[in-house]
């Protein structure tokens, strides 16, 4: 079950944006996020998705992480 989806929009390794509607009850979700860049460049946006067998959003152990990444070119 999905327990967390967080975004790193600038490749810094920090994930400052998360989806509050991810509550550990679903095995699949459709989410969207938007971000505005202040200057042109190439950015590597990363989504960090975490799941847990029982859907425990507060679990410290047993979290499974998956990363998805896309290159964004701002002209």
ZADO-1210 file (C-alpha; in nm, 4 decimals, padded with zeros to 6 digits):
<atoms>
<atom x="00.0000" y="00.0000" z="00.0000" code="UNK" pos="1"/>
<atom x="00.1237" y="00.3479" z="-00.0839" code="UNK" pos="2"/>
<atom x="00.2181" y="00.5539" z="00.2199" code="UNK" pos="3"/>
<atom x="00.4105" y="00.8530" z="00.0800" code="UNK" pos="4"/>
<atom x="00.4762" y="01.0401" z="-00.2441" code="UNK" pos="5"/>
<atom x="00.7316" y="01.3221" z="-00.2271" code="UNK" pos="6"/>
<atom x="00.8883" y="01.5417" z="-00.4974" code="UNK" pos="7"/>
<atom x="01.2363" y="01.6857" z="-00.5565" code="UNK" pos="8"/>
<atom x="01.1916" y="01.9437" z="-00.8343" code="UNK" pos="9"/>
<atom x="01.5505" y="02.0723" z="-00.8555" code="UNK" pos="10"/>
<atom x="01.7721" y="01.7671" z="-00.8063" code="UNK" pos="11"/>
<atom x="01.8915" y="01.8819" z="-00.4631" code="UNK" pos="12"/>
<atom x="01.8048" y="01.5562" z="-00.2880" code="UNK" pos="13"/>
<atom x="01.5447" y="01.7309" z="-00.0720" code="UNK" pos="14"/>
<atom x="01.1796" y="01.6347" z="-00.1131" code="UNK" pos="15"/>
<atom x="00.9895" y="01.9438" z="00.0053" code="UNK" pos="16"/>
<atom x="00.6506" y="01.8693" z="-00.1580" code="UNK" pos="17"/>
<atom x="00.4353" y="01.5736" z="-00.0575" code="UNK" pos="18"/>
<atom x="00.0785" y="01.4650" z="-00.1218" code="UNK" pos="19"/>
<atom x="-00.1401" y="01.4768" z="00.1891" code="UNK" pos="20"/>
<atom x="-00.4030" y="01.2512" z="00.0303" code="UNK" pos="21"/>
<atom x="-00.1673" y="00.9489" z="00.0401" code="UNK" pos="22"/>
<atom x="-00.2915" y="00.7685" z="00.3495" code="UNK" pos="23"/>
<atom x="-00.1833" y="00.4040" z="00.3193" code="UNK" pos="24"/>
<atom x="-00.5205" y="00.2714" z="00.2036" code="UNK" pos="25"/>
<atom x="-00.4500" y="00.2485" z="-00.1728" code="UNK" pos="26"/>
<atom x="-00.2299" y="00.0246" z="-00.3856" code="UNK" pos="27"/>
<atom x="-00.2494" y="00.2644" z="-00.6807" code="UNK" pos="28"/>
<atom x="-00.3076" y="00.6387" z="-00.7149" code="UNK" pos="29"/>
<atom x="-00.3271" y="00.9064" z="-00.9797" code="UNK" pos="30"/>
<atom x="-00.1604" y="01.2258" z="-00.8563" code="UNK" pos="31"/>
<atom x="-00.0339" y="01.5432" z="-01.0152" code="UNK" pos="32"/>
<atom x="00.2057" y="01.8145" z="-00.9070" code="UNK" pos="33"/>
<atom x="00.3192" y="02.1417" z="-01.0596" code="UNK" pos="34"/>
<atom x="00.6248" y="02.3578" z="-01.0092" code="UNK" pos="35"/>
<atom x="00.7500" y="02.6850" z="-01.1604" code="UNK" pos="36"/>
<atom x="01.1203" y="02.7385" z="-01.2247" code="UNK" pos="37"/>
<atom x="01.2758" y="03.0812" z="-01.1795" code="UNK" pos="38"/>
<atom x="01.5399" y="03.0481" z="-01.4532" code="UNK" pos="39"/>
<atom x="01.6083" y="02.8491" z="-01.7684" code="UNK" pos="40"/>
<atom x="01.8029" y="02.5249" z="-01.7421" code="UNK" pos="41"/>
<atom x="01.7816" y="02.1492" z="-01.7301" code="UNK" pos="42"/>
<atom x="01.6342" y="01.9990" z="-01.4152" code="UNK" pos="43"/>
<atom x="01.5979" y="01.6395" z="-01.3039" code="UNK" pos="44"/>
<atom x="01.2683" y="01.6001" z="-01.1226" code="UNK" pos="45"/>
<atom x="01.2371" y="01.2994" z="-00.8924" code="UNK" pos="46"/>
<atom x="00.9327" y="01.1423" z="-00.7323" code="UNK" pos="47"/>
<atom x="01.0021" y="00.9294" z="-00.4254" code="UNK" pos="48"/>
<atom x="00.7199" y="00.6806" z="-00.3713" code="UNK" pos="49"/>
<atom x="00.7105" y="00.4717" z="-00.0543" code="UNK" pos="50"/>
<atom x="00.4955" y="00.1706" z="00.0219" code="UNK" pos="51"/>
<atom x="00.4430" y="-00.0526" z="00.3238" code="UNK" pos="52"/>
<atom x="00.2928" y="-00.4015" z="00.3387" code="UNK" pos="53"/>
<atom x="00.0218" y="-00.3021" z="00.5900" code="UNK" pos="54"/>
<atom x="-00.0165" y="00.0630" z="00.4824" code="UNK" pos="55"/>
<atom x="00.1285" y="00.1998" z="00.8067" code="UNK" pos="56"/>
<atom x="00.2180" y="00.5624" z="00.7183" code="UNK" pos="57"/>
<atom x="00.4091" y="00.6004" z="01.0449" code="UNK" pos="58"/>
<atom x="00.6223" y="00.2892" z="01.0004" code="UNK" pos="59"/>
<atom x="00.9950" y="00.3290" z="01.0565" code="UNK" pos="60"/>
<atom x="01.0832" y="-00.0199" z="00.9325" code="UNK" pos="61"/>
<atom x="00.9595" y="-00.2098" z="00.6290" code="UNK" pos="62"/>
<atom x="00.9212" y="00.0910" z="00.3995" code="UNK" pos="63"/>
<atom x="00.9900" y="00.0172" z="00.0319" code="UNK" pos="64"/>
<atom x="01.1155" y="00.3115" z="-00.1775" code="UNK" pos="65"/>
<atom x="01.0870" y="00.3577" z="-00.5522" code="UNK" pos="66"/>
<atom x="01.2246" y="00.6525" z="-00.7484" code="UNK" pos="67"/>
<atom x="01.0894" y="00.7898" z="-01.0743" code="UNK" pos="68"/>
<atom x="01.2820" y="01.0596" z="-01.2578" code="UNK" pos="69"/>
<atom x="01.2235" y="01.2884" z="-01.5561" code="UNK" pos="70"/>
<atom x="01.4397" y="01.5504" z="-01.7258" code="UNK" pos="71"/>
<atom x="01.2739" y="01.8923" z="-01.7582" code="UNK" pos="72"/>
<atom x="01.4231" y="02.1533" z="-01.9932" code="UNK" pos="73"/>
<atom x="01.3160" y="02.5115" z="-01.9257" code="UNK" pos="74"/>
<atom x="01.3912" y="02.7517" z="-02.2108" code="UNK" pos="75"/>
</atoms>
